Amino acid sequence: VTTYSNEYGGPKGFTLYVTGKLTNNGEITMTGKGAYAEGQDVYLWHNADGTYEYVPAVGGLGGAAQTAGYLEVLAGTPGVGGNNRQTGGGGGGAADWASTSGSGGTGTSYSGGTGGGGAGGRLAGKNGSENGGPGGEGVGGGSGAGNPIGGTGGLLILYADEYDNNGSITSKGISAASAGYSGGSSGGGSINIFTNQDTGIDQLGVITAIGGLSVGSSVKGGAGGNGTVTHTQIEMPTQSVQSTLTVNEIAENVSSIVQSILPPSIKIDTVENTATKKIDITYAEGYINEYSLDLGKTWQIHTGTITVDEPTTVITRIINGEGEVLSSSSLTITTIDNTDSEVSEEESTGTETTQPDNTEEQPEVTVNEESITKEETEEGVENE
């Protein structure tokens, strides 16, 4: 399971929210998917003592530039590793004699730092861009890793009552392309796991956010700084659902996910193949409750039952008076057929979710080995 990426990298983070058990038999990854965007403090959890768990806007520092003296060659400086949920900094480029390499970029909350450019022939390489942009151009040497060439480690957030990781959870930086005087590699991302599970949460499967490796055919560029992996034991909010998995891109105006705010509950009138569907949404009281039927391009205030007559993804959100998104959920509806044609039971129930009023059963979500990529616009919401 991963996200889209384009010339701006990936989205501003990838969140999996599971109210029951998450079983990973494949890979959940933000490797090379860091976003080309200015960092912000990203608030993840409101602790009982009033403090917050958050990813800092600024990550590890980039590796310094190298200036080689006469007949001297210098390997690139590694990026600085992150601490306390930070991403890692980008590595600096290598320098041939009488040349100056580019420095690595500093990490952000959304991206590991970019690599600096290598330098040779008494020239100067370019610095890695800030905010997860392009790697530094090599001048007489190789270029650093960044966006869109190579990529950077991104922000990955998992919430689950319990989870079983039989595969891998990664957000690694990317190694620069090998060259005579190589550029620096990009920094690792930030992995944040919140679960009610009290044993084994840091011992299951492979979980890593290392930076890109130091590479070079003659003189190596600097390695990307390692990002961070943080496990936090929490008590998940309880909710009566049969099966819900919410995948959200962290939007630019998200500043907190507050412990006491449950995601909106979405319920449809039938899972049978019908010409229309009636949708009822239950929100927490006392907030601004909105929904979108066009993948987050426009939002409407919720006032009552919604009727749709074509396949639709319903996205909901709860915001406060300052415009902060406190909670969200989504549901994709596909079993709408105005021609009354027959569909199989598997087709008519496979992607929709109902939420009976009289069940307390918690969901179990399994991520299998096949990679699933969801593509969306920069300000869209990713859903599964």
N, C-alpha and C positions, 0 to 999 in steps of 0.2 A: 504494500500500500504506500503510495507516494502522491506527489502533487504535480501540477503542471510546471513547466519552466519555459522562459522565453528570453528575449534580449535583456530583460530586467531581472533575471533570475527567477526564483519561485515566489510564492506568496509570503506575506508577513507572518509566517508561522503556520503550523499544521496541528490541529487539535483533534484528538479522539476522545469522546466522552461516552462512557459506557456505565449504565446504572447497575449492571450486574457483573458478570465475569467476562474478561477479555482473554481469549486464547489465541496466541500468535504462533502459527506453524510455518510462517514464511518470513517476510521482512517488512518492518515498518521503518521508513527511512526519510530523512531530509538531507542525506548526503548530496552535496553539490546543488542544493536547492535554496540556498540563502537568498534573501531579497535585496535588490538594489534600492535601498530606501534609508532615510535618516532614522536613526535609532530613537526609541522612546522607552521609558520605564514601562514594562508590561506586567501588570498585576495579575497574579494567578490564584491567590487564595487569601482569605481573611481569617487570620488565626483568632483563637478564643481570647487571647490577651490583647487584642486590638492591633497587633502588628500585621504586616502583609508579607507573603511570599511573592517575590517579583524578580524578573530578569532585568538587570540594569541596562540603561540605554547605551552605555559605553562598555565595550569588551576589552580584551587584552590588547596591549600595544603592539604595533607592527615592528618587525625587526629593522634595526638601523641600517642606513646606507653604508657601503664600504668604499673607501678610497684607497686604491693600491698604489704603492710607491714604485719607483723605478725597478724593473725586473721582479716585481712582486705580484703574486696573485692571491686573492682572498675569497674564501667561501662566503656565501650569504649568511647573514645573521638570522637566527630563528625568531619566529614571532613569540610573543609572551603568552603563556597559557592563561586561561581564564580562572576565576575564583568566584564562589558564591553565585552560581548560575550564569556567569559570563560566557560569551563565546571567546575563541582564541584569536590572537592577532596574526596577520599575514607575515610570511618570511621575506627578508630582504634579498635582493639579487646578488650574484657573484660578480667579482670585478677582476679584470685582467690588469696588467701593470699600467700605471698612469691613467687609469680609468676610474670612474665613480658610478657605482650601481645605484638603482632606485631602492628606496625604503619600502617596507611593507605597510599596508593600511591597518588601521585600528579596527577591531571588531565592533559590531553593534548588537543590539538586542535581537535583530533579525538576521544577522549574517556574521560569519567569521571574517577576519580581515583579508584583504587581497594581497597578492604577492607583488614585490617590486621587480623591476626589469633588470636583467643582467647587462654588463657593459664590457666592451673590449675595444681595442684600437684607439686608445686614448680618448674615448668618448664617454658620455654620461647616459646611463639608463634612466628611465622615467619611474617616478614613484607610483606605487599601487594606489588606486583611487580610494577615497574614503567612502563610507556608507555602502560597502558591498558592490562597488562599481567594477569597471574593467581593471584587470591586472596591469601593472606598469609595463610599458613597451620596452622591449630590449633594444639596445643600440650597440651593435657589435656583439650582442649576446642574446639569450633567450628571454621571452616575455614571461611575466608572472601570471599566476592563475587568478581568475576573477570572473565576472559576469560580462558578456555571455560565454567567454571562452574558458572552459574548465568548470567554473562554479565555486561555491563556498559552502561551508556547513551552515545549516539553517536552524530555526527554532522549532522544536518538537515538544508537544505537551500531551500527556496521557492522563485521563481520569478514569478509574475503574474501581468498583467495590473490591474486586480481587482480579488477579491476572496470572496467566500461565504462559511464560515466554519460552517456547520450544525452538524458536528461530533466532532472529536478530533484530535489534532496535538500534539504528545508527543515525548519526548526523556528522559525517566526517568531512574534513576539508579535502581539497583536491590537489594532487601533485602537479607542479608545473611541467610543461613539455621539456624533455631533456635536450640540452644544447651544450656547446663548448663552455660557455660561461652562462650558466642557467639562471632563469628568473626564480623568484621565490614562490613557494606553495601557499595555498590559502588556509585560513584558520578553521578549526573545528567548530561545530555548532553548540547548541544548548539543549540538552534532553532533560525534561522535567516529568517525573512520574509520581502521581498522587494516588494512593490506594489505601483502603481500609485493612488490607492484609498486613499482619504484624510479623510474619516470618518469611525469610527467603526472598524478599523483594529485590535485593541486590545480588542474588546468587543464581538467578534463572537466565539461561541462554546467554547470548552475546549482546552486550549493551556498550556502545562506544561512541565517542565524539572526538576522536583524535584528529590532529591537523594533518594536512598533506605532507608527504615525505620529502626529504631533501634529495634532489636528483641532479644529475649533470654528467655529461660524458667526459669532461675535462675538469672543470671546477663546479662544485655543486652550489645551487641556490639554497637559501635558508628554508628549513621546514616550517610549516604553519604551526602556530601555537595550538596546543590541545584545548578543546572546549570543555564543557562540564556535563556530568551526569549526576542528577540530584534526585534522591528518593525521599518522599515525604509521606508519613502515615497520617491519614485523615479519616474522618467519619463521613462517608458519602451521604448526601440527602436521600431519604427514602421517597419512592414514588410508585404508585400502582400502575405498572405497565406490563405488557406482554413481551414486547421486543422493541428496543429503541437503541439505535446507534446514531449519534450526532457528530458530524464532521464539519468543523467551522474554520474558515480562514479568520485569522485575527484581524479585524478591520482597523483602520487607522485611528478611529475614535474609541477603541476598546481600552479602558484603563483598569478595569477590575472585573473579576468574577467572584461575586460575594457568596459566602457559604450558605446563607439562609435563603437565597433566591433559586427556586427550582426552575428548570427549563419549562416552557409552555408545553402542555399536553395536547397533542393533535389526534382527533378521532374522526373516522369517516363512517357514513351510515351503512355501507356494505362493501365487502371485498369482491362481490360478484361483478361480472362484466356488464355494465350498464351505460346508458347514454349520458348520465350526469352523476355527480357525486356531491353529497352535502358534507361539509367539513365543519366540525365544531372544535374550537380551541379554548382551552382553559388556562388562564393566566393568573399569576400572583396579583393580589389587589394592591392598590396604592401607587402604581407606576404607570408609565406610558406604554401601552401594549400595541404592537404593530405587527403587520404581516406583509409579505411580498409574494407576488405570483410571477415575477419576471426576473428571478435570480438576483434579487437585491438591487435592481436598477431603480425601482420606486417602492415606496413604503406607504401603507394605508393604516389608519387607526382601526383597530378591531372593534366592531359594534355588535356582531352576532354571527349567525350561521352563514357560511360562504358556499355558493354553488358553482361548480366548474363543469364544463362540457367538453373538455379536451385534456389530454395528458398534461399534467402540471406538477411542478415542484413547489410546495408551500414552505416558505421560510418564515419563522417567527422570531421576534426579539422583544425583550423587556428593557426599557431604558429609563433612566431617572431624569430629573429636571435639568441636569447639566449636560445631557446628551450622552452619558456613559452607558454602554451596553453591559447589562448585568447578567443576562442569560439569553439563550437562544436554542432553537430546535428546528427540525425540518422533516418533511415527508414527501416522497416522490410517488405520485399516483399515475399508473399506466393503464389500468383496466377500464378504460372508457372507450366505447365503440358505438358511434351513432348509426352504424349500418346493421347493428344487431347480429353481427357475425359471431360464430362460435369460437371460443378460445379454450385452451386446456386449463385445467385446475391449477397446474403449476404456473402458467402464465398469469392467471388472474389473482394469485395470492403471493407470488414470489417477491414483489418489491414493496407491497403496501403493508402498513402496520396499523392494527387497531388496538385500542386501549380499553379493555373491558373494565367496568366499574368495580367488579367483585373479585378481582384477583390481586394477589400480592406477590406473584411469582416474578423473580428478577430475571432479566435477560442473560443470555450467554452468547457472545459474539466471537466468531472464529475467523481469523485472518489466515487464509491458505497461501500456498506457495506462489500462486499466480499473482503477478503484480497488477494492481488496479490503479489507473491514473485518471484523475478527474481534472478536466480543463475548464477554466472559467476566466472571466474578466478580472482585471486588477482589483476591483472593489466587490467582487462577487463573493459567494459563500460556497464552500465545498461541502457536498453532502453525499452520504451513503446510507 
